[in-house]
Structure formats: structure tokens, C-alpha cells
Amino acid sequence: MAGTGGARPGICPTLLYADAKAAIRQLTEALGFTELSVYETADGTVLHAELVQGNGAVMIGSRGRGGVFDTALRDGGPAGVYVVVDDVDAHHERAVAHGVEILMPPTDQEYGSRDYLARDTEGNVWSFGTYAPEIGA
């Protein structure tokens, strides 16, 4: 995995979008993810994409492409994903510069984190902050 020394995350949120290409553009250009892989059909439908941020990953696909997963998420609403970043304020500034909808500006939390909330092009809520759970070895 890019930038992680070959490590594999144990959990990868998976989100389906009506316009997966627009979601990938926003996540990479405005929210700092790195595109690891994108698999498309001949007509350009995103079958599967992997984007990384730090040592985590999110998987993206197109709604309406068929299959068990697409059918299972057919009526699914927006999701919320938390992403650990080193510099919340710089990350927020980048998002604002790209026109991302900000739900909460960078805020110091009682539990020691500094984070902000943003909404993507299809309503998913992304939290970016400094809190990282210690899960042990």
C-alpha cells in the first residue's frame, strides 16, 4: 500500500456513489487522499477504487452497477468516516479552497482531539482529526 510500508489496514469503509469519478476527484484533490487503484468497465463505470490516507484506506464504487453489494446498499443513506490527519487546520484550508461543504470548522474537543467535519458530493460526512485510537499490538 502506498506510503504505508506494505501495511494493510484492518478496516476499509466502502462507499458507493452515483458519480464515483466525481467522488474520487473530490477525495483526492480537495481532501488529500491518494489514488491507489481504480478499476472501470469499458463504459467508464467505476467497479472498484482504493484511496489511501495515512495508513488507512477507503474503497469506492459506482451505484447501480449490479451485484450483491450494490443491491445490499441500494437504500443505504450517507455514511460517516473518521480520518486521522496530522495538521487539521492545513487540511481544512485545502478543503475550503476546493469548495467542500464544511459542517464544523476545526475545533478542539474535550477528549484531546482537534477535528472538523465536511460533507462530500453525495452527502457522506467525513471527520478529519488528530484522534487516533490505541489498538495495541
MDAnalysis code that builds the backbone (N, CA, C; Angstrom):
import MDAnalysis as mda
import numpy as np

u = mda.Universe.empty(411, n_residues=137, atom_resindex=np.repeat(np.arange(137), 3), trajectory=True)
u.add_TopologyAttr("name", ["N", "CA", "C"] * 137)
u.add_TopologyAttr("resid", np.arange(1, 138))
u.add_TopologyAttr("resname", ["MET", "ALA", "GLY", "THR", "GLY", "GLY", "ALA", "ARG", "PRO", "GLY", "ILE", "CYS", "PRO", "THR", "LEU", "LEU", "TYR", "ALA", "ASP", "ALA", "LYS", "ALA", "ALA", "ILE", "ARG", "GLN", "LEU", "THR", "GLU", "ALA", "LEU", "GLY", "PHE", "THR", "GLU", "LEU", "SER", "VAL", "TYR", "GLU", "THR", "ALA", "ASP", "GLY", "THR", "VAL", "LEU", "HIS", "ALA", "GLU", "LEU", "VAL", "GLN", "GLY", "ASN", "GLY", "ALA", "VAL", "MET", "ILE", "GLY", "SER", "ARG", "GLY", "ARG", "GLY", "GLY", "VAL", "PHE", "ASP", "THR", "ALA", "LEU", "ARG", "ASP", "GLY", "GLY", "PRO", "ALA", "GLY", "VAL", "TYR", "VAL", "VAL", "VAL", "ASP", "ASP", "VAL", "ASP", "ALA", "HIS", "HIS", "GLU", "ARG", "ALA", "VAL", "ALA", "HIS", "GLY", "VAL", "GLU", "ILE", "LEU", "MET", "PRO", "PRO", "THR", "ASP", "GLN", "GLU", "TYR", "GLY", "SER", "ARG", "ASP", "TYR", "LEU", "ALA", "ARG", "ASP", "THR", "GLU", "GLY", "ASN", "VAL", "TRP", "SER", "PHE", "GLY", "THR", "TYR", "ALA", "PRO", "GLU", "ILE", "GLY", "ALA"])
u.atoms.positions = np.array([
    [0.834, -1.171, 0.000],
    [0.000, 0.000, 0.000],
    [0.884, 1.242, 0.000],
    [0.509, 2.215, -0.783],
    [1.313, 3.430, -0.940],
    [1.512, 4.147, 0.384],
    [2.757, 4.421, 0.703],
    [3.074, 5.221, 1.872],
    [2.924, 4.525, 3.203],
    [2.650, 3.228, 3.215],
    [2.455, 2.550, 4.486],
    [3.458, 1.432, 4.708],
    [4.468, 1.343, 3.861],
    [5.479, 0.312, 4.038],
    [4.938, -1.087, 3.865],
    [3.890, -1.247, 3.057],
    [3.319, -2.558, 2.807],
    [2.264, -2.968, 3.812],
    [1.965, -2.139, 4.782],
    [0.948, -2.469, 5.780],
    [-0.428, -2.540, 5.133],
    [-1.298, -3.353, 5.705],
    [-2.667, -3.458, 5.223],
    [-3.606, -3.054, 6.346],
    [-4.519, -2.110, 6.073],
    [-5.458, -1.716, 7.123],
    [-6.406, -2.869, 7.444],
    [-6.841, -2.936, 8.683],
    [-7.762, -3.986, 9.102],
    [-9.211, -3.672, 8.774],
    [-9.538, -2.405, 8.572],
    [-10.897, -1.988, 8.255],
    [-10.832, -0.983, 7.114],
    [-11.676, -1.181, 6.104],
    [-11.754, -0.258, 4.966],
    [-13.215, 0.091, 4.722],
    [-13.636, 1.290, 5.086],
    [-15.007, 1.687, 4.740],
    [-15.184, 1.593, 3.225],
    [-16.376, 1.189, 2.802],
    [-16.677, 1.057, 1.388],
    [-17.932, 1.864, 1.087],
    [-17.824, 2.796, 0.142],
    [-18.922, 3.695, -0.183],
    [-19.251, 3.606, -1.661],
    [-20.534, 3.613, -1.977],
    [-20.976, 3.636, -3.362],
    [-21.527, 5.014, -3.686],
    [-21.221, 5.502, -4.876],
    [-21.622, 6.838, -5.310],
    [-22.333, 6.763, -6.653],
    [-23.318, 7.650, -6.864],
    [-23.952, 7.779, -8.168],
    [-22.912, 8.256, -9.183],
    [-22.006, 9.133, -8.749],
    [-20.918, 9.612, -9.615],
    [-19.593, 9.348, -8.896],
    [-19.127, 8.120, -9.010],
    [-17.905, 7.715, -8.313],
    [-16.683, 8.492, -8.793],
    [-16.637, 8.860, -10.062],
    [-15.495, 9.627, -10.568],
    [-15.424, 10.999, -9.896],
    [-16.565, 11.654, -9.711],
    [-16.587, 12.956, -9.029],
    [-16.166, 12.787, -7.575],
    [-16.598, 11.715, -6.941],
    [-16.212, 11.461, -5.551],
    [-14.703, 11.255, -5.442],
    [-14.136, 10.493, -6.349],
    [-12.692, 10.248, -6.339],
    [-11.938, 11.556, -6.535],
    [-12.401, 12.388, -7.467],
    [-11.761, 13.700, -7.684],
    [-11.799, 14.533, -6.409],
    [-12.961, 14.612, -5.754],
    [-13.065, 15.423, -4.552],
    [-12.190, 14.856, -3.435],
    [-12.221, 13.565, -3.241],
    [-11.441, 12.965, -2.159],
    [-9.941, 13.127, -2.376],
    [-9.488, 13.063, -3.626],
    [-8.054, 13.206, -3.880],
    [-7.637, 14.676, -3.946],
    [-8.340, 15.485, -4.718],
    [-7.933, 16.875, -4.914],
    [-8.206, 17.746, -3.695],
    [-9.373, 17.604, -3.083],
    [-9.775, 18.503, -2.000],
    [-9.488, 17.956, -0.610],
    [-9.501, 16.630, -0.466],
    [-9.390, 16.056, 0.872],
    [-8.129, 15.223, 1.074],
    [-7.216, 15.270, 0.116],
    [-5.877, 14.742, 0.329],
    [-5.679, 13.249, 0.247],
    [-6.660, 12.496, -0.247],
    [-6.456, 11.062, -0.421],
    [-5.537, 10.829, -1.617],
    [-4.902, 9.663, -1.658],
    [-4.074, 9.258, -2.782],
    [-4.748, 8.078, -3.466],
    [-4.866, 8.153, -4.771],
    [-5.468, 7.074, -5.538],
    [-4.488, 5.911, -5.610],
    [-4.900, 4.761, -5.110],
    [-4.067, 3.560, -5.166],
    [-4.421, 2.741, -6.405],
    [-5.728, 2.567, -6.648],
    [-6.154, 1.831, -7.836],
    [-7.585, 2.198, -8.186],
    [-7.894, 2.133, -9.484],
    [-9.254, 2.344, -9.980],
    [-9.492, 1.338, -11.095],
    [-10.571, 0.576, -10.971],
    [-10.953, -0.399, -11.981],
    [-12.287, 0.035, -12.557],
    [-12.326, 0.179, -13.891],
    [-13.530, 0.655, -14.567],
    [-13.986, -0.343, -15.624],
    [-15.281, -0.262, -15.950],
    [-15.814, -1.032, -17.070],
    [-15.464, -0.302, -18.358],
    [-15.763, -0.901, -19.487],
    [-15.485, -0.286, -20.787],
    [-16.198, 1.053, -20.947],
    [-17.376, 1.212, -20.297],
    [-18.113, 2.469, -20.422],
    [-17.725, 3.505, -19.364],
    [-16.710, 3.201, -18.539],
    [-16.215, 4.159, -17.558],
    [-16.840, 4.071, -16.179],
    [-17.712, 3.095, -15.942],
    [-18.288, 2.903, -14.616],
    [-17.199, 2.419, -13.663],
    [-17.091, 3.040, -12.495],
    [-16.094, 2.626, -11.513],
    [-16.595, 1.369, -10.802],
    [-15.939, 0.250, -11.065],
    [-16.270, -1.001, -10.394],
    [-15.721, -1.014, -8.973],
    [-14.467, -0.553, -8.847],
    [-13.791, -0.602, -7.547],
    [-12.616, 0.370, -7.589],
    [-12.497, 1.166, -6.542],
    [-11.343, 2.056, -6.409],
    [-10.859, 1.987, -4.969],
    [-9.567, 2.176, -4.790],
    [-8.970, 2.206, -3.454],
    [-8.209, 3.514, -3.315],
    [-8.559, 4.262, -2.275],
    [-7.896, 5.527, -1.976],
    [-7.289, 5.412, -0.589],
    [-6.090, 5.964, -0.410],
    [-5.411, 5.868, 0.876],
    [-5.191, 7.247, 1.477],
    [-5.137, 7.247, 2.795],
    [-4.831, 8.438, 3.590],
    [-4.076, 7.911, 4.807],
    [-2.809, 8.270, 4.937],
    [-2.013, 7.726, 6.038],
    [-1.925, 6.222, 5.910],
    [-2.254, 5.497, 6.986],
    [-2.206, 4.033, 6.938],
    [-3.600, 3.421, 6.810],
    [-4.566, 4.223, 6.358],
    [-5.925, 3.734, 6.162],
    [-6.333, 3.809, 4.710],
    [-7.438, 3.157, 4.404],
    [-7.929, 3.134, 3.031],
    [-9.452, 3.169, 3.025],
    [-9.999, 3.661, 1.928],
    [-11.428, 3.617, 1.677],
    [-11.613, 3.047, 0.278],
    [-12.655, 2.239, 0.119],
    [-12.961, 1.662, -1.182],
    [-14.207, 2.355, -1.732],
    [-14.171, 2.680, -3.016],
    [-15.225, 3.433, -3.690],
    [-15.724, 2.620, -4.874],
    [-17.023, 2.706, -5.134],
    [-17.602, 2.074, -6.313],
    [-18.789, 2.878, -6.803],
    [-19.310, 2.483, -7.956],
    [-20.470, 3.150, -8.552],
    [-21.759, 2.468, -8.126],
    [-22.760, 3.269, -7.757],
    [-24.102, 2.740, -7.501],
    [-24.711, 2.292, -8.827],
    [-25.594, 1.304, -8.744],
    [-26.354, 0.897, -9.915],
    [-25.616, -0.011, -10.877],
    [-24.487, -0.548, -10.470],
    [-23.725, -1.411, -11.385],
    [-24.134, -2.871, -11.267],
    [-24.977, -3.184, -10.281],
    [-25.433, -4.554, -10.084],
    [-24.541, -5.305, -9.118],
    [-24.932, -6.495, -8.789],
    [-24.175, -7.324, -7.871],
    [-24.753, -7.285, -6.464],
    [-24.294, -8.189, -5.639],
    [-24.813, -8.346, -4.287],
    [-24.569, -7.103, -3.434],
    [-23.348, -6.567, -3.456],
    [-23.020, -5.409, -2.618],
    [-23.842, -4.190, -3.024],
    [-23.942, -3.936, -4.329],
    [-24.732, -2.813, -4.824],
    [-26.188, -2.968, -4.404],
    [-26.729, -4.161, -4.524],
    [-28.116, -4.416, -4.129],
    [-28.297, -4.219, -2.629],
    [-27.349, -4.695, -1.830],
    [-27.448, -4.567, -0.370],
    [-27.439, -3.111, 0.071],
    [-26.695, -2.251, -0.645],
    [-26.607, -0.830, -0.286],
    [-27.599, 0.044, -1.042],
    [-28.470, -0.563, -1.814],
    [-29.398, 0.170, -2.677],
    [-30.122, 1.292, -1.936],
    [-30.622, 1.023, -0.748],
    [-31.366, 2.028, 0.010],
    [-30.537, 2.647, 1.126],
    [-29.219, 2.407, 1.101],
    [-28.342, 2.937, 2.146],
    [-28.234, 4.452, 2.067],
    [-28.211, 5.065, 3.212],
    [-28.072, 6.512, 3.263],
    [-26.617, 6.903, 3.371],
    [-26.376, 8.169, 3.653],
    [-24.991, 8.621, 3.828],
    [-24.307, 7.899, 4.981],
    [-23.000, 7.827, 4.900],
    [-22.186, 7.211, 5.950],
    [-21.287, 8.272, 6.556],
    [-20.707, 7.944, 7.697],
    [-19.732, 8.812, 8.338],
    [-18.415, 8.082, 8.467],
    [-17.318, 8.760, 8.109],
    [-15.992, 8.152, 8.171],
    [-15.053, 9.119, 8.881],
    [-14.256, 8.601, 9.826],
    [-13.272, 9.412, 10.546],
    [-11.887, 9.108, 9.978],
    [-11.124, 10.166, 9.681],
    [-9.797, 10.020, 9.107],
    [-8.804, 10.802, 9.959],
    [-7.728, 10.154, 10.371],
    [-6.690, 10.805, 11.162],
    [-5.760, 11.578, 10.234],
    [-5.539, 12.859, 10.556],
    [-4.604, 13.700, 9.811],
    [-3.681, 14.402, 10.796],
    [-2.485, 14.736, 10.341],
    [-1.500, 15.382, 11.213],
    [-1.804, 16.851, 11.461],
    [-2.210, 17.579, 10.420],
    [-2.423, 19.025, 10.525],
    [-3.852, 19.349, 10.113],
    [-4.743, 19.365, 11.084],
    [-6.169, 19.580, 10.841],
    [-6.425, 20.922, 10.156],
    [-5.753, 21.962, 10.612],
    [-6.010, 23.293, 10.061],
    [-5.588, 23.394, 8.590],
    [-4.440, 22.854, 8.242],
    [-3.997, 22.864, 6.849],
    [-4.925, 22.013, 5.986],
    [-5.346, 20.876, 6.517],
    [-6.267, 20.002, 5.787],
    [-7.586, 20.731, 5.535],
    [-8.088, 21.394, 6.556],
    [-9.328, 22.168, 6.447],
    [-9.189, 23.272, 5.404],
    [-8.081, 23.990, 5.425],
    [-7.856, 25.069, 4.456],
    [-7.891, 24.530, 3.028],
    [-7.304, 23.370, 2.814],
    [-7.315, 22.756, 1.481],
    [-8.751, 22.435, 1.061],
    [-9.526, 21.860, 1.973],
    [-10.918, 21.520, 1.674],
    [-11.723, 22.772, 1.327],
    [-11.562, 23.823, 2.113],
    [-12.273, 25.081, 1.873],
    [-11.882, 25.653, 0.509],
    [-10.602, 25.621, 0.193],
    [-10.121, 26.156, -1.083],
    [-10.732, 25.419, -2.277],
    [-11.131, 24.173, -2.078],
    [-11.744, 23.383, -3.146],
    [-13.270, 23.395, -3.080],
    [-13.836, 24.212, -2.199],
    [-15.284, 24.358, -2.138],
    [-16.030, 23.253, -1.429],
    [-15.359, 22.471, -0.601],
    [-16.014, 21.401, 0.141],
    [-16.957, 22.019, 1.179],
    [-18.131, 21.416, 1.345],
    [-19.090, 21.881, 2.352],
    [-18.551, 21.523, 3.739],
    [-18.326, 22.534, 4.557],
    [-17.811, 22.331, 5.910],
    [-18.988, 22.376, 6.886],
    [-19.116, 21.343, 7.698],
    [-20.195, 21.267, 8.682],
    [-19.775, 21.800, 10.039],
    [-18.482, 21.681, 10.346],
    [-17.926, 22.198, 11.603],
    [-16.478, 22.561, 11.342],
    [-16.065, 23.784, 11.656],
    [-14.671, 24.174, 11.448],
    [-13.760, 23.453, 12.441],
    [-12.444, 23.537, 12.256],
    [-11.534, 22.905, 13.216],
    [-11.867, 23.340, 14.646],
    [-12.034, 22.336, 15.488],
    [-12.487, 22.565, 16.867],
    [-11.701, 21.664, 17.806],
    [-11.249, 22.221, 18.930],
    [-10.595, 21.411, 19.966],
    [-11.674, 20.706, 20.772],
    [-11.546, 19.379, 20.905],
    [-12.535, 18.571, 21.605],
    [-12.088, 18.299, 23.045],
    [-13.036, 17.999, 23.909],
    [-12.744, 17.711, 25.319],
    [-11.849, 16.493, 25.486],
    [-11.905, 15.554, 24.557],
    [-11.123, 14.321, 24.668],
    [-9.732, 14.447, 24.045],
    [-9.330, 15.684, 23.709],
    [-7.963, 15.928, 23.275],
    [-7.735, 15.992, 21.779],
    [-8.750, 15.761, 20.996],
    [-8.592, 15.812, 19.541],
    [-8.891, 17.206, 19.016],
    [-8.372, 17.511, 17.859],
    [-8.766, 18.700, 17.093],
    [-9.305, 18.154, 15.786],
    [-10.538, 18.494, 15.445],
    [-11.105, 17.943, 14.233],
    [-12.115, 18.882, 13.580],
    [-12.482, 18.539, 12.341],
    [-13.524, 19.267, 11.624],
    [-14.363, 18.265, 10.846],
    [-15.556, 18.705, 10.440],
    [-16.478, 17.853, 9.692],
    [-16.761, 18.455, 8.331],
    [-16.840, 17.584, 7.319],
    [-17.146, 18.010, 5.963],
    [-18.133, 17.025, 5.334],
    [-18.892, 17.520, 4.353],
    [-19.823, 16.655, 3.629],
    [-19.332, 16.528, 2.189],
    [-19.334, 15.302, 1.659],
    [-18.872, 15.119, 0.280],
    [-19.998, 15.371, -0.715],
    [-19.705, 15.150, -1.982],
    [-20.637, 15.475, -3.056],
    [-21.955, 14.718, -2.986],
    [-21.992, 13.604, -2.245],
    [-23.226, 12.820, -2.178],
    [-23.740, 12.631, -0.756],
    [-23.315, 13.508, 0.153],
    [-23.904, 13.541, 1.485],
    [-23.197, 12.772, 2.571],
    [-22.127, 12.052, 2.264],
    [-21.380, 11.358, 3.307],
    [-20.636, 12.375, 4.156],
    [-20.552, 12.109, 5.453],
    [-19.894, 13.020, 6.379],
    [-18.507, 12.477, 6.708],
    [-17.506, 13.323, 6.482],
    [-16.116, 12.964, 6.746],
    [-15.617, 13.803, 7.914],
    [-15.077, 13.144, 8.941],
    [-14.445, 13.816, 10.074],
    [-12.944, 13.677, 9.891],
    [-12.225, 14.769, 9.993],
    [-10.767, 14.752, 9.900],
    [-10.237, 15.298, 11.204],
    [-9.362, 14.521, 11.881],
    [-8.885, 14.970, 13.172],
    [-7.602, 14.298, 13.604],
    [-7.166, 14.680, 14.795],
    [-5.909, 14.182, 15.325],
    [-6.064, 12.974, 16.224],
    [-7.289, 12.627, 16.603],
    [-7.510, 11.490, 17.492],
    [-7.250, 10.190, 16.758],
    [-6.430, 9.339, 17.340],
    [-6.176, 8.014, 16.788],
    [-6.225, 6.999, 17.926],
    [-7.186, 6.090, 17.904],
    [-7.285, 5.104, 18.979],
    [-6.029, 4.239, 19.077],
    [-5.635, 3.922, 20.274],
    [-4.531, 2.988, 20.512],
    [-5.131, 1.593, 20.553],
    [-4.849, 0.767, 19.532],
    [-5.473, -0.537, 19.483],
    [-4.532, -1.668, 19.888],
    [-3.310, -1.331, 20.238],
    [-2.372, -2.342, 20.735],
    [-1.726, -3.145, 19.634],
    [-0.875, -4.068, 20.065],
    [-0.106, -4.865, 19.095],
    [-0.775, -6.177, 18.806],
])
